[in-house]
Amino acid sequence: MNRSFARKTLCIVAVLAVLFSLFAVPASAEAGAVVPAYTALKNPTGELIAVSKYGDTENFPEQSLEALLAASDAGADMVYVTVRKTADGCVVLLADENLSRMCVDSLGNVVEKNVSEVGYHELSEYHLRNSTGSLHEKITDSTVPTLIDAAKALSGRALLLVDGAWAFRDEIYDALSRENLLNSVVFLANGEKKEVKNWIAEKPTMPLVLSSYHGHVVFSAKSVISKTLSGGAIGTLLSTSNQYGVLFGNRVLKEFTDKGRAAIDMTDPALCGKREDNAIGWNDVTARGYSIVITNNITELCEYRARVALQKERLSDALDAAQAVDVTLCSTQSANALKTAISEGKAALTAPASESSLLAAKYKLHTAVEGLTNLPSGGEKTGATVTPGKIATVVLVVVALIVLEIVLETARRKKNRKRKQQRAARRAQNTAEGQNRPNL
């Protein structure tokens, strides 16, 4: 009887185990699941963090759940969103206070209301226009999501970088805490540095916070960075319209060394010193020390990041091979050139990495190895050498080729975008003509 009871018990346990495995929710889909970006943000020397502005707006309405998920699928670590509060206190994802650009009612009429004038029940009945809205974009089935719904949808996939939330940050913090979603959101703090520092300190669970500074004063920028990072912020979003401003110099960016991350928004020239949102611009800012980049071109930014990782790997392999070279019988000049190239290669791996800086370091290393010459039989330290001028010339040629390729690709994308806009305009015109044509 005991054996029979034991067998029955084992059978029940086995059945329960199978059922549990079938119906259990994967860890990556649970609320509050930690994504790699959560840990990466806390590492000041980590890899580039790619942030999509409003999600995939090429194919879906901005800030819709579909756009957020598509951006995550494209490789985004975070999605930048702007939030607003409805009349009944619901926090929703909308860039504008007025609904007319993005929302239409069930009859297709433009909604001429403000977010703060409607409750969420009414707002959820409206439909979003595709892409960035306006009259020529088609009406979709997508609706305005709440912040909580967006955080749940991206949980275990990517983080939300939330702008516009600072004015009601405590409400959002409490709501996220109740849903176990604090690990899914980064607060963009638009407050004064002391206010930011104190708010982080008073919270029982420290939230992820990115402070912000807009301007061109060295002392002010350094003060915001140092005070907020010491208070627990994971980085600072810097912005300026000055192409040669202090925010692109070492005096400011060195404040982040081993302390936090420098972030920049490349989607508006007025925020990134008139730099373009493409590989040329990303190459420039990452070489200076920025490691969080907000973009409208998430696929291309992820491709750039992959190229940087590949060049790091190749430079590391080249360094290993160069350090294994025996220079005992080589001329002093060529041996010293190799020593310098090795030192600069190591620095390139540890410094803020850009594609061009890694390519240049690898090429100089290769040239130094190829330029090693043997001592003459008389012992005189002569022989063919590679001069710094020759190395600089070749490096410039390599960089010029990269820039040319990027410029051509950018031109192609602009041409395709223009064609898309022209087709949309023709469709809108045909629709308008059809509506104005009298019925026979």
C-alpha positions as CSV (number, residue, x, y, z in Angstrom):
1,M,0.0,0.0,0.0
2,N,2.8,2.4,0.8
3,R,4.4,1.7,-2.5
4,S,1.1,2.3,-4.3
5,F,0.7,5.6,-2.5
6,A,4.3,6.6,-3.4
7,R,3.7,5.8,-7.1
8,K,0.5,7.8,-7.1
9,T,2.3,10.7,-5.5
10,L,5.1,10.7,-8.0
11,C,2.6,10.6,-10.9
12,I,0.8,13.6,-9.5
13,V,4.0,15.5,-9.0
14,A,5.1,14.7,-12.6
15,V,1.8,15.9,-14.0
16,L,1.9,19.1,-12.0
17,A,5.5,19.7,-13.3
18,V,4.4,19.3,-16.9
19,L,1.4,21.6,-16.4
20,F,3.7,24.2,-14.7
21,S,6.1,24.1,-17.6
22,L,3.3,24.6,-20.1
23,F,1.6,27.5,-18.4
24,A,4.5,29.3,-16.6
25,V,5.2,32.8,-17.9
26,P,8.8,33.1,-19.2
27,A,11.0,35.3,-17.0
28,S,11.6,37.8,-19.9
29,A,7.9,38.5,-20.1
30,E,7.3,39.1,-16.4
31,A,6.7,42.6,-15.1
32,G,10.0,44.1,-13.9
33,A,12.2,41.6,-15.7
34,V,15.7,43.1,-15.9
35,V,17.1,43.6,-19.4
36,P,20.8,43.9,-20.3
37,A,20.5,47.6,-20.7
38,Y,19.5,48.0,-17.1
39,T,22.9,46.6,-16.0
40,A,24.8,48.3,-18.8
41,L,23.5,51.8,-17.8
42,K,25.2,51.4,-14.4
43,N,28.5,50.6,-16.1
44,P,30.2,54.0,-17.0
45,T,32.6,52.2,-19.4
46,G,30.1,49.9,-21.0
47,E,29.2,49.7,-24.7
48,L,27.1,52.2,-26.6
49,I,23.5,52.4,-25.5
50,A,21.1,52.8,-28.5
51,V,17.9,54.8,-27.9
52,S,15.0,55.0,-30.4
53,K,13.1,58.3,-30.3
54,Y,9.4,57.5,-30.2
55,G,9.9,54.0,-31.6
56,D,9.7,52.8,-35.2
57,T,8.0,55.8,-36.7
58,E,8.7,54.7,-40.3
59,N,6.1,51.9,-40.1
60,F,3.9,52.7,-37.0
61,P,2.4,55.7,-35.2
62,E,4.9,57.4,-32.9
63,Q,4.9,56.2,-29.3
64,S,2.3,53.5,-30.1
65,L,2.9,50.0,-28.6
66,E,3.6,48.7,-32.1
67,A,6.3,51.4,-32.7
68,L,7.9,50.6,-29.3
69,L,8.0,46.9,-29.9
70,A,9.4,47.3,-33.4
71,A,12.2,49.5,-32.2
72,S,13.1,46.9,-29.6
73,D,13.1,44.2,-32.3
74,A,15.5,46.4,-34.3
75,G,18.0,46.4,-31.4
76,A,17.1,49.4,-29.3
77,D,18.2,49.3,-25.7
78,M,15.8,52.0,-24.7
79,V,12.9,53.9,-26.3
80,Y,12.5,57.6,-25.6
81,V,8.9,58.6,-24.9
82,T,7.1,61.8,-23.8
83,V,4.2,61.5,-21.3
84,R,1.3,63.6,-20.4
85,K,-1.6,63.4,-18.0
86,T,-5.3,63.1,-18.9
87,A,-8.1,64.9,-17.1
88,D,-8.7,61.9,-14.8
89,G,-4.9,61.6,-14.0
90,C,-3.9,58.8,-16.3
91,V,-0.3,59.0,-17.6
92,V,-0.2,58.4,-21.4
93,L,2.3,58.5,-24.2
94,L,1.8,61.6,-26.3
95,A,4.4,64.1,-27.5
96,D,1.9,67.0,-27.9
97,E,-0.6,68.5,-25.5
98,N,-3.0,69.0,-28.4
99,L,-4.4,65.9,-30.0
100,S,-4.9,67.2,-33.5
101,R,-1.6,66.0,-35.1
102,M,-2.0,62.4,-34.1
103,C,-5.6,61.6,-33.1
104,V,-8.9,61.1,-35.0
105,D,-12.3,60.0,-33.7
106,S,-14.3,57.0,-34.9
107,L,-15.6,59.0,-37.9
108,G,-12.1,60.0,-39.0
109,N,-12.4,63.6,-37.8
110,V,-9.4,65.4,-36.4
111,V,-9.6,65.7,-32.6
112,E,-9.2,69.4,-31.6
113,K,-8.8,68.8,-27.9
114,N,-6.0,68.8,-25.3
115,V,-4.9,65.7,-23.4
116,S,-5.7,67.4,-20.1
117,E,-9.3,68.0,-21.2
118,V,-10.2,64.4,-21.8
119,G,-10.4,61.3,-19.6
120,Y,-8.6,58.2,-20.6
121,H,-11.8,56.3,-21.5
122,E,-12.5,58.9,-24.2
123,L,-8.9,59.2,-25.3
124,S,-8.6,55.4,-25.7
125,E,-11.4,55.5,-28.3
126,Y,-9.4,57.7,-30.6
127,H,-7.2,56.3,-33.4
128,L,-3.6,57.3,-34.1
129,R,-2.4,58.4,-37.5
130,N,0.6,56.6,-38.9
131,S,4.2,57.7,-38.5
132,T,4.4,61.3,-37.1
133,G,0.8,62.1,-38.0
134,S,-0.6,65.0,-40.0
135,L,-3.4,64.8,-42.6
136,H,-1.6,62.9,-45.3
137,E,-0.9,59.9,-43.0
138,K,-3.3,57.0,-42.9
139,I,-5.5,56.2,-39.9
140,T,-4.4,53.1,-38.1
141,D,-6.0,50.8,-35.5
142,S,-3.4,51.9,-32.9
143,T,-4.5,53.8,-29.9
144,V,-2.8,55.9,-27.2
145,P,-1.1,53.7,-24.7
146,T,-0.7,54.4,-21.0
147,L,2.8,54.5,-19.5
148,I,2.1,51.3,-17.5
149,D,0.9,49.5,-20.6
150,A,4.0,50.5,-22.5
151,A,6.3,49.5,-19.6
152,K,4.6,46.1,-19.4
153,A,4.9,45.6,-23.2
154,L,8.6,46.3,-23.2
155,S,9.4,44.5,-19.9
156,G,12.2,42.1,-20.5
157,R,12.9,43.6,-23.9
158,A,14.0,47.3,-23.5
159,L,13.8,50.2,-21.2
160,L,11.6,53.3,-21.5
161,L,13.4,56.7,-21.2
162,V,10.5,58.9,-20.0
163,D,10.5,62.6,-20.7
164,G,7.8,65.0,-19.3
165,A,7.3,63.0,-16.1
166,W,9.3,65.1,-13.7
167,A,6.3,67.3,-12.7
168,F,4.4,64.2,-11.5
169,R,7.3,61.9,-10.8
170,D,6.1,60.7,-7.4
171,E,2.8,59.5,-8.9
172,I,4.7,57.6,-11.6
173,Y,7.2,56.2,-9.2
174,D,4.4,54.8,-7.0
175,A,2.5,53.4,-9.9
176,L,5.6,51.7,-11.3
177,S,6.4,50.3,-7.8
178,R,2.9,48.8,-7.5
179,E,3.3,47.0,-10.8
180,N,6.9,45.9,-10.1
181,L,8.1,48.0,-13.1
182,L,10.7,50.3,-11.7
183,N,13.4,48.3,-13.4
184,S,11.7,49.1,-16.8
185,V,11.8,52.9,-16.7
186,V,14.5,55.6,-16.7
187,F,13.3,59.0,-15.5
188,L,14.6,62.0,-17.5
189,A,15.0,64.6,-14.8
190,N,14.4,68.2,-15.9
191,G,14.7,69.6,-12.4
192,E,17.4,71.6,-10.6
193,K,20.4,69.5,-9.6
194,K,19.8,69.6,-5.8
195,E,16.2,68.6,-6.4
196,V,17.2,65.7,-8.5
197,K,19.8,64.5,-6.0
198,N,17.4,64.7,-3.0
199,W,14.5,63.0,-4.9
200,I,16.7,60.0,-5.6
201,A,18.0,59.8,-2.1
202,E,14.5,59.8,-0.5
203,K,13.2,56.8,-2.5
204,P,13.2,53.4,-0.8
205,T,14.2,51.8,-4.1
206,M,16.6,53.9,-6.1
207,P,15.1,54.7,-9.6
208,L,17.1,55.0,-12.7
209,V,17.5,58.7,-13.4
210,L,19.2,60.6,-16.2
211,S,19.7,64.3,-15.3
212,S,19.8,67.0,-18.0
213,Y,21.6,70.1,-18.9
214,H,21.1,72.5,-21.8
215,G,23.6,75.3,-22.4
216,H,27.2,76.2,-23.0
217,V,28.7,77.2,-19.7
218,V,31.6,74.9,-18.5
219,F,31.1,75.5,-14.7
220,S,27.3,75.0,-14.9
221,A,27.6,71.8,-16.9
222,K,30.2,70.3,-14.7
223,S,28.3,71.2,-11.6
224,V,25.1,69.5,-12.8
225,I,27.0,66.4,-13.9
226,S,29.0,66.0,-10.7
227,K,26.2,66.7,-8.3
228,T,23.6,64.5,-9.9
229,L,26.0,61.6,-10.5
230,S,27.2,61.7,-6.9
231,G,23.5,61.6,-5.9
232,G,22.8,58.4,-7.8
233,A,21.9,59.5,-11.4
234,I,23.3,57.1,-14.0
235,G,24.2,59.9,-16.4
236,T,23.3,63.3,-17.9
237,L,21.6,64.2,-21.1
238,L,23.6,67.2,-22.5
239,S,22.3,69.5,-25.3
240,T,23.4,72.6,-27.1
241,S,23.0,74.2,-30.5
242,N,26.7,75.3,-30.5
243,Q,28.7,73.1,-32.9
244,Y,31.9,73.9,-31.1
245,G,30.5,74.3,-27.6
246,V,32.0,73.1,-24.3
247,L,29.7,70.1,-24.2
248,F,31.9,68.5,-26.8
249,G,35.2,69.2,-25.1
250,N,37.2,67.2,-22.5
251,R,36.7,69.7,-19.7
252,V,33.1,68.8,-19.4
253,L,33.1,65.2,-20.7
254,K,35.9,64.1,-18.3
255,E,33.4,64.5,-15.5
256,F,31.8,61.3,-16.6
257,T,35.0,59.2,-16.3
258,D,34.3,56.1,-14.2
259,K,31.2,57.9,-12.8
260,G,28.4,57.8,-15.3
261,R,27.3,58.1,-18.9
262,A,27.0,61.1,-21.2
263,A,23.9,61.1,-23.3
264,I,23.0,63.1,-26.4
265,D,19.9,63.5,-28.6
266,M,20.8,63.4,-32.3
267,T,17.3,63.8,-33.6
268,D,17.4,67.6,-33.6
269,P,20.4,69.6,-34.8
270,A,19.6,72.2,-32.1
271,L,20.3,69.6,-29.4
272,C,23.5,68.1,-30.7
273,G,25.5,71.1,-32.0
274,K,24.1,70.8,-35.6
275,R,25.4,67.3,-36.1
276,E,23.5,64.9,-38.3
277,D,21.7,61.8,-37.1
278,N,23.9,59.4,-39.1
279,A,27.2,57.5,-38.8
280,I,29.2,60.6,-39.3
281,G,27.5,62.3,-36.4
282,W,27.6,59.2,-34.2
283,N,31.3,58.7,-34.9
284,D,32.0,62.3,-33.8
285,V,30.1,62.2,-30.5
286,T,31.2,58.7,-29.5
287,A,34.8,59.6,-30.1
288,R,34.3,62.5,-27.7
289,G,32.9,60.4,-24.9
290,Y,29.1,60.1,-25.4
291,S,27.8,56.6,-24.8
292,I,24.0,57.0,-24.9
293,V,22.8,58.1,-28.3
294,I,19.1,59.0,-29.0
295,T,18.3,58.5,-32.7
296,N,15.5,58.4,-35.3
297,N,17.5,55.8,-37.2
298,I,17.7,52.9,-34.7
299,T,18.5,50.2,-37.3
300,E,21.5,52.2,-38.7
301,L,22.7,53.1,-35.2
302,C,22.7,49.4,-34.1
303,E,24.6,48.6,-37.3
304,Y,27.2,51.3,-36.4
305,R,27.5,49.8,-32.9
306,A,28.0,46.4,-34.4
307,R,30.8,47.7,-36.6
308,V,32.5,49.4,-33.6
309,A,32.4,46.1,-31.7
310,L,33.9,44.3,-34.7
311,Q,36.7,46.8,-35.0
312,K,37.4,46.5,-31.3
313,E,37.7,42.7,-31.7
314,R,40.0,43.1,-34.7
315,L,42.2,45.7,-33.0
316,S,42.5,43.4,-29.9
317,D,43.6,40.5,-32.2
318,A,46.1,42.8,-33.9
319,L,47.5,43.9,-30.6
320,D,48.0,40.4,-29.5
321,A,49.9,39.6,-32.7
322,A,52.0,42.8,-32.5
323,Q,53.0,42.2,-28.9
324,A,54.2,38.7,-29.9
325,V,56.6,40.1,-32.5
326,D,60.3,39.7,-31.6
327,V,62.0,43.1,-32.2
328,T,65.4,42.1,-30.9
329,L,67.1,42.3,-34.3
330,C,65.0,45.2,-35.6
331,S,66.2,48.8,-35.9
332,T,65.6,51.0,-32.9
333,Q,63.5,53.4,-34.9
334,S,61.1,50.8,-36.3
335,A,60.9,49.0,-32.9
336,N,60.0,52.2,-31.2
337,A,57.4,52.9,-33.9
338,L,55.8,49.6,-33.1
339,K,56.0,50.2,-29.3
340,T,54.2,53.5,-29.8
341,A,51.5,51.9,-32.1
342,I,50.9,49.2,-29.4
343,S,50.5,51.9,-26.7
344,E,48.1,53.9,-28.8
345,G,46.1,50.8,-29.8
346,K,45.6,49.9,-26.1
347,A,44.5,53.5,-25.4
348,A,42.0,53.3,-28.3
349,L,40.4,50.1,-26.8
350,T,40.0,51.7,-23.4
351,A,39.0,55.2,-24.5
352,P,35.6,56.2,-25.8
353,A,35.6,54.1,-29.0
354,S,34.4,55.3,-32.4
355,E,34.7,53.4,-35.7
356,S,37.3,55.8,-37.2
357,S,39.5,55.9,-34.1
358,L,39.6,52.1,-33.9
359,L,40.3,51.8,-37.7
360,A,43.1,54.4,-37.4
361,A,44.7,52.6,-34.4
362,K,44.5,49.2,-36.2
363,Y,46.0,50.6,-39.4
364,K,48.9,52.3,-37.5
365,L,49.6,49.0,-35.7
366,H,49.6,47.1,-39.0
367,T,51.9,49.7,-40.7
368,A,54.3,49.6,-37.7
369,V,54.6,45.8,-37.9
370,E,55.1,45.9,-41.7
371,G,57.6,48.6,-41.3
372,L,59.9,46.7,-39.0
373,T,63.5,46.6,-40.5
374,N,66.5,44.5,-39.6
375,L,69.7,46.0,-38.3
376,P,72.4,46.3,-41.0
377,S,75.3,43.9,-40.7
378,G,77.5,46.8,-39.3
379,G,75.1,47.4,-36.5
380,E,74.2,50.9,-37.7
381,K,70.6,51.7,-36.8
382,T,69.2,52.6,-40.2
383,G,66.7,51.1,-42.6
384,A,63.4,52.0,-44.2
385,T,60.9,53.4,-41.7
386,V,57.3,54.6,-41.8
387,T,57.1,58.2,-40.9
388,P,54.2,59.8,-38.9
389,G,53.3,61.8,-42.0
390,K,52.8,58.7,-44.1
391,I,50.7,57.1,-41.5
392,A,48.5,60.2,-41.1
393,T,48.0,60.4,-44.8
394,V,46.9,56.8,-45.1
395,V,44.6,57.2,-42.1
396,L,43.0,60.2,-43.6
397,V,42.4,58.3,-46.8
398,V,40.7,55.5,-44.9
399,V,38.5,57.9,-43.0
400,A,37.7,59.8,-46.2
401,L,36.5,56.5,-47.8
402,I,34.3,55.8,-44.7
403,V,32.8,59.3,-44.8
404,L,32.2,59.0,-48.6
405,E,30.3,55.7,-48.1
406,I,28.2,57.3,-45.3
407,V,27.4,60.4,-47.3
408,L,26.2,58.3,-50.3
409,E,24.1,56.1,-48.0
410,T,22.6,59.2,-46.3
411,A,21.8,60.7,-49.8
412,R,20.1,57.4,-50.8
413,R,18.0,57.4,-47.6
414,K,16.9,61.1,-48.1
415,K,16.0,60.3,-51.7
416,N,13.9,57.4,-50.7
417,R,12.2,59.5,-48.0
418,K,11.4,62.2,-50.5
419,R,9.9,59.7,-52.8
420,K,7.7,58.4,-50.0
421,Q,6.6,61.9,-49.2
422,Q,5.8,62.7,-52.8
423,R,3.7,59.4,-53.1
424,A,1.9,60.3,-49.9
425,A,1.2,63.8,-51.3
426,R,-0.2,62.4,-54.5
427,R,-2.4,60.0,-52.7
428,A,-3.7,62.9,-50.5
429,Q,-4.3,65.0,-53.7
430,N,-6.2,62.1,-55.4
431,T,-8.3,61.6,-52.3
432,A,-9.2,65.3,-52.1
433,E,-10.1,65.3,-55.8
434,G,-12.3,62.3,-55.4
435,Q,-14.1,63.9,-52.5
436,N,-14.6,67.2,-54.5
437,R,-15.8,65.4,-57.7
438,P,-19.6,65.9,-58.1
439,N,-21.8,62.8,-58.0
440,L,-23.5,62.0,-61.3
